[in-house]
Amino acid sequence: MAENLAQLFRESAEKFKNKPAFLYKDAQKNYLPITYSELYDAGVNLAEALIELGIQSRDHVALLADNRVEWIIADYGIIMTGAADVPRGTDITDSEIVYIVSHSESEVVFIENDKMLEKFNRNKSQLGKVKTIIIMDKESEAPGVLKMHDLIEKGKSLRASGSRKVEDRVAAIKPEDLFTLIYTSGTTGLPKGVQLRHSNMMHQVLNVTPMLKINAEARLLSILPVWHVFERVVEYVCISIGAATYYTNVRDLRQDLATVKPTFMGSAPRLWENIYNGIYTRINDPSQTPAIRRGLFKLAYFFSDKKNAAIRFITGKEVDYHGRNPIVSLFYGILMLGQLLLTGPFTLTVVSSVAAYLLASTEFSYLSLPLYILAGLGVFFNSATLDKIVLSKIRTATGGRLKASISGGGALPRHVDEFFNNIGINVLEGYGMTETSPVLSVRTFQKLIIGSVGSIVPKTHLQIRNDNNEILTEIDENGKVIKGRLGRKGVVFVKGPQVMKGYFKNEEATSKALVDGWMNTGDMGMINFKHTLTLTGRAKDTVVLLGGENVEPVPIENKLQESVYISQCMIIGQDQKNLGAIIVPDFEKLEEWAKENGVDTSNKEALIENAKVVDLYRKEIKALNNSKNGFKSFEQVTPFFIVSKPFEVGDELNNMLKMKRHVIAEKYADKIKKVYTDK
């Protein structure tokens, strides 16, 4: 059995030989495959040339590129030299190039294309240690750089003449050696270099894969940044089982879903939020969806929502934060099903089913109105029929064969989470961080508990601690509670084989994050009564009000973003009497409302200052953020202000679309001060 990634690459090449490992697009956007055998050979040949070039074991090699087949070949090649790659996407800023390449002590840098090379060259004068630049694009004619394609051919010639230096390097790799050095995009301060070992990733491959029930027949669509450890673990899992990974991007996602018909995909919450918003935008637009079809959708989702909620209670998959009696859960489930069954007579169900069936492939016309009336009356009582004629079409938009999406990199809003699970697209939300390689927990099909981030990964020791560092709950490596009790909220600490070695050349940060092998995640959470992990916010994000109340902003932000008029928001109020909010509108919806209400939309800045618009948002906030929805008085937003600029990657958001709260707070410091002064 493989003990490091280089050995895993060889084993997969031997097992799966001519199976497609990765599929990438040509100039005409047709998918082309590279088999496991071809991928391994390309990686070995590249490694042989890199060794000849002077790369030593345990060197660091920068890898500045986005998702493409050359990326995985370069990854193979670097790892098989015994070195560690230092990956980052092409959205890297000039200051990050200088800091990361210099700090990592990289002397060799892989560059994706001429555009990225131009950005790199702007900063080359500050990168005196860089000796070699290797460009991935075959078509590049840039002077003074090596071509990756040429190096692969050179390595092929070296091996043809008998060189076998790669095998010696692979044999010398130790489990504790680094395979990568990933600089966190971070929400505060300079990026930190997370040192991840071969043993960290092998733990993930061996223990996360069985939890996902994924096999060699799987087809995965790769859309998340490949340099990020979440996407990398998904790709290494696929390599370990012989599955096929298809590279895509946001522009081509809709078409590629239809073409590839993926069975799995890794995703970030924002992707599902965008799809969710897109569905409801189309449904609520009369020009795209006739009123009767809109009504059918609402009925279909109503039944699916209620039915699935009942099933979750009956099967023990409804999240439990308080220790609910199992008999009570069973009663709730039976009661919900009973309410659905008693909604109408059985005979009407049969008649309506026939009507609905006839309408399944029929465009609306007034001649078919009687059928719609029959369907509209009886379809209430037949969720299976509704699912077939309505919800199945949404599933078809994802290719029709999506078994599950693995969501990570941030919290998935509850309403979005429930929606996709209710319509038949399983969302296996997971939790982790770069420093833990990354997976600490993930939902499984057996324990798909909405409201949690799943079961703890085997061999992971977890503690929930309070502000005094006292253990409230402790889970051992086998998932058993060995101290404290369930349902207690605190900061999540973890220890296990996936935890990083430390931060590169940063002992101070390492000593703060790791104490006696325990990693302080900085996340607030609890082990709920279903023995899965629920996150409640970020310890660092906690807003402390003047009265001493501690408020977790994420649940409030998620609730406010349910408004069709709110695209993004951030809760504020540190050291204030009450909470406030920064609101980014959904301008498309806001402008529709403004036109209907006689408000001028020609100037965005004037629009968001308009008294009618401000009043609209005040009402939206009150409608969502109130005691009826479970928010205590001190958790309710009073002052707020609206901004016209969306939170964007590279500015207010990091590469995983998480808010850089300190950046946003600094940017709008004057407005924050004013909104509280005026209040």
Secondary structure, 3 states (H helix, E strand, C coil): CCCCHHHHHHHHHHHHCCCEEEEEECCCCCEEEEEHHHHHHHHHHHHHHHHHHCCCCCCEEEEECCCCHHHHHHHHHHHHCCCEEEEECCCCCHHHHHHHHHHCCCCEEEECCHHHHHHHHHCHHHCCCCCEEEECCCCCCCCCCEEHHHHHHHHHHHHHCCCCHHHHHHHHCCCCCEEEEEECCCCCCCCCEEEEEHHHHHHHHHHHHHHHCCCCCCEEEECCCCCCHHHHHHHHHHHHHCCEEEECCCCCHHHHHHHHCCCEEEECHHHHHHHHHHHHHHHCCCCCCCHHHHHHHHHHHHHHHHHHHHHHHHCCCECCCCCCCHHHHHHHHHHHHHHHHCCCCHHHHHHHHHHHHHHCCCCCCHHHHHHHHHHHHHHHHCHHHHHHHHHHHHHHCCCCCCCEEEECCCCCCHHHHHHHHHCCCEEEEEEECHHHCCEEEECCCCCCCECCCCEECCCCEEEEECCCCCEEEEECCCCCEEEECCCCCEEEEEECCCCCCEECCCHHHHHHHEECCEEEEEEEEEECCCCCEEEEEECCCCEECCCCCEECHHHHHHHHCCCCCEEEEEEECCCCCCEEEEEEECHHHHHHHHHHCCCCCCCHHHHHHCHHHHHHHHHHHHHHCCHHHCCCHHHCEEEEEECCCCCCECCCECCCCCECHHHHHHHCHHHHHHHHHHC
